[in-house]
């Protein structure tokens, strides 16, 4: 076999593997969407089939029964609040460690990285009693603080690798022109880091939207419960109403899908670029 044929075979193998992985990801989502438009009797007879009649009312019933109006508001407030906070805090931390003469760089770097080694279940009980004492149970602010703490370490490492690859010549040129550290960050670093900042915000938003353990522990009032909690409660109450359950699943994941498609270019660029080319 010639080298050209081996190259073409390798391309076809990679394409087939990518297609198989894509199908494994798409098929369950397609089944959920199709079944959300079917009646309960249809789904009970055969799990996978095209609907004989479109039951759009499943969505309205699931929305009202599940209380998704309050759930969407809670998840959006917590998600956006956390994603913006993490992006700002991690961005300043990484910039300070890499671009300035920060005291104790190694200590602070180790401090952030060490957060990856702390298991969630080890902190949830003492954190609950602490939050109870300071009246942060059933509050958006309390959940945002928790999610900031659980998302900082990974995204610090993620953003650190990107900032480390930025050309030092840009910083030197800015300082020669008389720019302060803040001006350098706002006018040079942030525009270049837009893809990685977008990726961090999207990752954090998805994590907070899907998170269950902390929200189930710290959000006990119905009016502040998030989408993941509402879906869990809805399935427990309407487990036999398959059409409504599938419709609730679509309602729960729809914002994530929409946000990803709107921001996919920046997200892919941020995930794949490890450095900035001058």
HELIX and SHEET records of a PDB file:
HELIX    1   1 UNK A    3  UNK A   35  1                                  33    
HELIX    2   2 UNK A   40  UNK A   45  1                                   6    
HELIX    3   3 UNK A   57  UNK A   66  1                                  10    
HELIX    4   4 UNK A   68  UNK A   99  1                                  32    
HELIX    5   5 UNK A  105  UNK A  114  1                                  10    
HELIX    6   6 UNK A  115  UNK A  117  5                                   3    
HELIX    7   7 UNK A  121  UNK A  133  1                                  13    
HELIX    8   8 UNK A  140  UNK A  164  1                                  25    
HELIX    9   9 UNK A  168  UNK A  176  1                                   9    
HELIX   10  10 UNK A  181  UNK A  184  1                                   4    
HELIX   11  11 UNK A  185  UNK A  189  3                                   5    
HELIX   12  12 UNK A  190  UNK A  192  1                                   3    
HELIX   13  13 UNK A  194  UNK A  210  1                                  17    
HELIX   14  14 UNK A  213  UNK A  218  1                                   6    
HELIX   15  15 UNK A  222  UNK A  224  5                                   3    
HELIX   16  16 UNK A  227  UNK A  237  1                                  11    
HELIX   17  17 UNK A  242  UNK A  272  1                                  31    
END                                                                             
